[in-house]
Amino acid sequence: MRVLVTGGAGYIGSHLVDLLLASNHEVTVIDNLSTGKIANLAHCIEDIRFINGSILDQPLIEREVERCQLVFHLAAAVGVRHIVDRPLESLLTNSRGTENVLEACFKYWRKVLVASTSEVYGKTAKVPMSEDDDRVLGSTKVHRWGYSTAKALDEHLAFAYAAHGLPVSVVRYFNSYGPRIDPRGYGSVVASFIGSALSGQPINVHGDGSQTRCFTYVDDTARGTFLAGFREEAEGTVVNLGNPVETSIRELAQEICTLVGSSSSLNFIPYEQYYGKGFEDTKRRVPDASRAKALLDWEPTVDLATGLARTLEWWKQTY
């Protein structure tokens, strides 16, 4: 098939491109390289069509959607700090960009997968988080919740088009990590911690580090995305893609220090010192992965210790 991947030079997107090429699909990537890297595609750049462009460029999106048969829409502004620092740009990219993609898919009747995020659940205390659970958010004055709101709007748009018959699937990512992760730490506490541990700098842990997350290795994330894009069973619904094993942020920092052999200390800093006044975090974020198992026959296969070791090996070879 002719497949379009927006955000295909990104960390998850480039792994998805690898899977598509391995299955003999013809791949076009659109990425403006704001957070993605051409280096992520260097090994396969001769095998794809790469367009350095933006999902905000409506004529470009319409032209490329018309020539493809399937769309994976992964392009987005990501990372909590990025969202807090640049709220307007982030909101426009994550809402208007998705609107452009879905509108073109509807016009030319192309199946589309929309990548979303566990941030959609907000600060709900209910765990595990099931796809049809209520969302719990803070004040609209807190930029922290702009990302959640924009991605939820993406999902609403997707399902509105689905109500008109367009084949649409949505996946929600839970703390993906692995090779090709952005070393600047945007959107990944794993990258931030590895960078600090390797340099011997103190590892900055926000709050007291007792907040938990469920870390999902990128091969599992990409495989789930691939399956959701092709399986008819996933059309018209949203699927969590996350490893349900909880790890506290403090434990993650300690495990990375041990793996690296680092003497870095843990530096506990208040959220407001880093993100600004009014920042709110989610105490626990745990996926219910039963729908992914039922619809996609998907389960995570890589545990955290193995995934961190693979990530560290890649990091040392690359940087």
C-alpha positions as CSV (number, residue, x, y, z in Angstrom):
1,M,0.0,0.0,0.0
2,R,1.0,3.6,-0.3
3,V,1.2,4.9,3.3
4,L,1.6,8.4,4.6
5,V,3.2,9.0,8.0
6,T,3.0,12.5,9.5
7,G,5.7,12.9,12.1
8,G,7.6,10.0,10.6
9,A,11.0,11.4,11.5
10,G,10.1,11.4,15.1
11,Y,11.1,8.9,17.7
12,I,8.0,6.7,17.4
13,G,7.2,7.6,13.8
14,S,10.6,6.4,12.5
15,H,10.2,3.0,14.2
16,L,6.7,2.8,12.5
17,V,8.3,3.6,9.2
18,D,10.7,0.7,9.7
19,L,7.8,-1.7,10.3
20,L,6.0,-0.4,7.2
21,L,9.0,-0.9,5.0
22,A,9.6,-4.4,6.4
23,S,6.1,-5.2,5.2
24,N,6.9,-3.9,1.7
25,H,4.7,-0.8,1.9
26,E,5.5,2.4,-0.1
27,V,6.1,5.1,2.5
28,T,5.9,8.9,2.4
29,V,7.0,10.9,5.5
30,I,6.0,14.5,6.3
31,D,7.9,16.1,9.1
32,N,9.0,19.6,9.8
33,L,11.9,18.4,12.0
34,S,10.9,20.6,14.9
35,T,11.4,17.6,17.2
36,G,11.9,14.8,14.7
37,K,15.4,14.2,13.3
38,I,16.4,13.2,9.8
39,A,19.0,11.0,11.4
40,N,16.2,8.8,12.6
41,L,15.5,8.0,8.9
42,A,19.1,8.0,7.6
43,H,19.2,4.2,7.4
44,C,16.1,4.2,5.1
45,I,16.0,7.6,3.5
46,E,16.6,6.1,0.0
47,D,13.6,3.8,0.5
48,I,11.0,6.5,1.3
49,R,9.7,9.8,0.1
50,F,10.6,12.4,2.6
51,I,8.9,15.9,2.7
52,N,10.2,18.6,5.0
53,G,6.8,20.1,5.6
54,S,4.2,21.0,8.2
55,I,0.8,19.5,8.9
56,L,-0.4,23.2,9.1
57,D,0.3,23.4,5.3
58,Q,-3.2,22.4,4.1
59,P,-2.4,22.2,0.4
60,L,0.5,19.9,1.1
61,I,-1.5,17.6,3.3
62,E,-4.3,17.4,0.8
63,R,-2.0,16.6,-2.0
64,E,-0.2,13.9,-0.2
65,V,-3.3,12.3,1.4
66,E,-4.8,12.1,-2.1
67,R,-1.9,10.0,-3.4
68,C,-1.8,7.6,-0.5
69,Q,-4.1,4.8,0.6
70,L,-3.6,4.9,4.4
71,V,-2.5,7.6,6.8
72,F,-0.7,7.3,10.1
73,H,-1.0,10.7,11.8
74,L,1.7,11.0,14.5
75,A,2.9,14.6,14.0
76,A,2.3,16.7,17.1
77,A,3.9,19.2,19.5
78,V,5.0,16.9,22.4
79,G,6.6,17.2,25.9
80,V,5.0,18.9,28.9
81,R,7.8,21.5,29.1
82,H,7.3,22.3,25.4
83,I,3.6,22.7,25.9
84,V,4.0,25.0,28.9
85,D,6.7,27.1,27.3
86,R,4.9,27.5,23.9
87,P,1.2,27.0,24.5
88,L,-0.2,28.8,21.5
89,E,2.0,27.1,18.9
90,S,1.4,23.7,20.6
91,L,-2.4,24.1,20.6
92,L,-2.5,25.2,16.9
93,T,-0.3,22.3,15.8
94,N,-2.2,19.7,17.8
95,S,-5.6,20.9,16.8
96,R,-5.5,22.7,13.4
97,G,-2.9,20.2,12.1
98,T,-5.1,17.2,12.9
99,E,-8.1,19.0,11.4
100,N,-6.2,19.4,8.1
101,V,-5.3,15.7,8.1
102,L,-8.8,14.4,8.9
103,E,-10.4,16.8,6.5
104,A,-8.2,15.6,3.6
105,C,-8.8,12.0,4.6
106,F,-12.5,12.6,4.5
107,K,-12.3,14.3,1.2
108,Y,-10.4,11.5,-0.5
109,W,-11.8,8.7,1.8
110,R,-8.6,7.5,3.2
111,K,-8.3,5.3,6.3
112,V,-6.5,7.1,9.1
113,L,-4.9,6.3,12.4
114,V,-4.6,9.2,14.9
115,A,-1.9,9.0,17.6
116,S,-3.1,10.4,20.9
117,T,-1.8,10.3,24.5
118,S,-2.5,9.1,28.0
119,E,-2.5,12.9,28.9
120,V,-6.1,12.8,27.7
121,Y,-7.1,11.2,31.0
122,G,-5.9,14.3,32.9
123,K,-5.5,14.0,36.6
124,T,-8.1,11.3,37.3
125,A,-7.4,9.1,40.3
126,K,-9.0,6.0,38.8
127,V,-6.6,3.3,37.8
128,P,-6.2,1.4,35.6
129,M,-7.3,3.9,33.0
130,S,-9.8,2.5,30.6
131,E,-10.5,4.0,27.2
132,D,-14.0,5.0,28.0
133,D,-13.3,6.5,31.4
134,D,-14.2,10.1,32.3
135,R,-11.5,12.7,31.9
136,V,-10.6,14.9,34.9
137,L,-8.8,18.2,34.2
138,G,-7.7,21.4,35.9
139,S,-8.3,25.0,35.1
140,T,-8.0,26.3,31.6
141,K,-5.5,28.9,33.0
142,V,-3.1,26.1,33.6
143,H,-1.2,25.5,30.3
144,R,-0.4,22.0,31.5
145,W,-3.9,20.9,30.5
146,G,-3.8,22.5,27.0
147,Y,-2.0,19.4,25.6
148,S,-4.6,17.1,27.0
149,T,-7.4,19.2,25.7
150,A,-6.0,19.6,22.2
151,K,-5.4,15.8,21.9
152,A,-8.9,15.1,23.2
153,L,-10.2,17.5,20.5
154,D,-8.3,15.5,18.0
155,E,-10.1,12.4,19.2
156,H,-13.5,14.1,19.1
157,L,-12.8,15.2,15.5
158,A,-11.7,11.7,14.6
159,F,-14.8,10.1,16.0
160,A,-17.0,12.8,14.4
161,Y,-15.6,11.8,11.0
162,A,-16.0,8.1,12.0
163,A,-19.7,8.8,12.6
164,H,-19.9,9.7,8.9
165,G,-18.4,6.4,8.0
166,L,-14.7,7.3,7.6
167,P,-12.5,4.4,8.8
168,V,-10.6,6.0,11.8
169,S,-8.6,4.5,14.6
170,V,-7.1,6.2,17.7
171,V,-4.3,5.0,19.9
172,R,-3.2,6.5,23.2
173,Y,0.5,6.2,24.1
174,F,1.8,5.7,27.7
175,N,5.3,6.9,28.3
176,S,7.1,5.3,25.4
177,Y,10.9,5.2,25.5
178,G,13.8,3.5,23.6
179,P,16.4,4.0,20.9
180,R,16.1,7.3,18.9
181,I,14.6,9.0,22.0
182,D,15.3,12.8,22.0
183,P,18.4,13.3,24.2
184,R,17.1,16.8,25.1
185,G,14.5,15.0,27.2
186,Y,11.4,16.5,25.5
187,G,8.5,14.3,26.3
188,S,10.7,11.7,28.1
189,V,11.9,11.4,31.6
190,V,14.0,8.4,30.6
191,A,16.0,10.6,28.2
192,S,16.5,13.3,30.8
193,F,17.6,10.8,33.4
194,I,20.0,8.9,31.2
195,G,21.6,12.2,30.0
196,S,22.2,13.3,33.6
197,A,23.4,10.0,34.8
198,L,26.0,9.6,31.9
199,S,27.3,13.1,32.6
200,G,27.5,12.6,36.3
201,Q,25.1,15.6,36.9
202,P,22.4,15.5,39.6
203,I,19.2,13.9,38.3
204,N,16.3,16.3,38.7
205,V,13.3,14.6,40.1
206,H,10.1,16.7,40.2
207,G,8.2,16.6,43.5
208,D,9.1,13.7,45.8
209,G,9.4,11.1,43.0
210,S,6.6,8.9,44.3
211,Q,4.4,9.6,41.2
212,T,4.2,6.5,39.0
213,R,4.2,5.9,35.3
214,C,4.1,2.9,33.1
215,F,7.0,2.8,30.6
216,T,6.4,1.2,27.2
217,Y,9.4,0.2,25.0
218,V,9.2,1.8,21.6
219,D,9.1,-1.5,19.6
220,D,5.9,-2.4,21.5
221,T,4.5,1.1,20.9
222,A,5.3,1.0,17.2
223,R,3.9,-2.5,16.7
224,G,0.7,-1.6,18.4
225,T,0.4,1.5,16.2
226,F,1.0,-0.6,13.1
227,L,-1.6,-3.2,14.1
228,A,-4.2,-0.5,14.9
229,G,-3.7,1.1,11.5
230,F,-4.4,-2.1,9.6
231,R,-6.9,-4.0,11.8
232,E,-10.5,-3.4,11.0
233,E,-11.4,-4.3,14.5
234,A,-9.8,-1.1,15.7
235,E,-11.8,1.2,13.5
236,G,-14.1,3.6,15.3
237,T,-12.6,3.2,18.7
238,V,-9.6,4.2,20.8
239,V,-7.0,1.8,22.2
240,N,-4.5,2.2,25.0
241,L,-0.9,1.2,24.1
242,G,0.9,0.9,27.4
243,N,2.7,-1.5,29.6
244,P,0.6,-1.8,32.8
245,V,3.6,-2.3,35.1
246,E,4.0,0.7,37.4
247,T,7.3,2.3,38.3
248,S,7.8,5.4,40.5
249,I,9.9,8.2,39.1
250,R,12.3,7.8,42.0
251,E,12.7,4.1,41.3
252,L,13.3,4.9,37.6
253,A,16.1,7.3,38.5
254,Q,17.7,4.8,40.8
255,E,17.5,2.0,38.2
256,I,19.1,4.2,35.5
257,C,21.9,5.2,37.9
258,T,22.6,1.6,38.6
259,L,22.5,0.6,35.0
260,V,24.9,3.4,34.0
261,G,27.1,2.9,37.0
262,S,26.6,6.6,37.8
263,S,27.2,8.3,41.2
264,S,24.7,11.0,40.3
265,S,22.6,12.2,43.2
266,L,18.9,12.7,43.1
267,N,17.9,16.4,43.2
268,F,14.2,16.7,44.3
269,I,12.8,20.0,43.0
270,P,9.3,21.5,43.4
271,Y,7.1,21.3,40.2
272,E,6.6,25.1,40.3
273,Q,10.4,25.7,40.3
274,Y,10.6,24.0,36.9
275,Y,7.2,24.5,35.3
276,G,6.0,27.6,36.9
277,K,3.1,28.5,39.2
278,G,0.0,26.4,39.1
279,F,1.5,23.3,37.5
280,E,-0.4,20.1,38.3
281,D,0.8,16.5,37.9
282,T,-0.9,13.1,37.8
283,K,0.0,10.9,40.8
284,R,-0.5,7.6,38.9
285,R,-1.0,6.8,35.2
286,V,-1.7,3.1,34.6
287,P,-3.3,1.8,31.4
288,D,-6.0,-0.9,31.1
289,A,-4.5,-2.8,28.1
290,S,-7.3,-5.3,27.8
291,R,-8.8,-3.7,24.7
292,A,-5.5,-3.8,22.9
293,K,-5.3,-7.5,23.7
294,A,-8.8,-8.2,22.5
295,L,-8.8,-6.1,19.3
296,L,-5.1,-6.2,18.2
297,D,-3.8,-9.3,20.0
298,W,-1.2,-6.9,21.4
299,E,0.7,-7.1,24.6
300,P,3.9,-5.4,25.7
301,T,6.9,-7.8,25.3
302,V,9.8,-5.8,26.6
303,D,10.2,-5.2,30.4
304,L,11.7,-2.0,31.8
305,A,15.2,-3.5,32.7
306,T,15.6,-4.9,29.2
307,G,14.3,-1.8,27.5
308,L,16.6,0.5,29.5
309,A,19.6,-1.6,28.7
310,R,18.8,-1.5,25.0
311,T,18.2,2.3,25.1
312,L,21.5,2.9,27.0
313,E,23.4,0.8,24.4
314,W,22.0,2.8,21.6
315,W,22.7,6.1,23.4
316,K,26.4,5.2,23.9
317,Q,26.7,4.2,20.2
318,T,25.0,7.4,19.0
319,Y,26.3,10.1,21.4
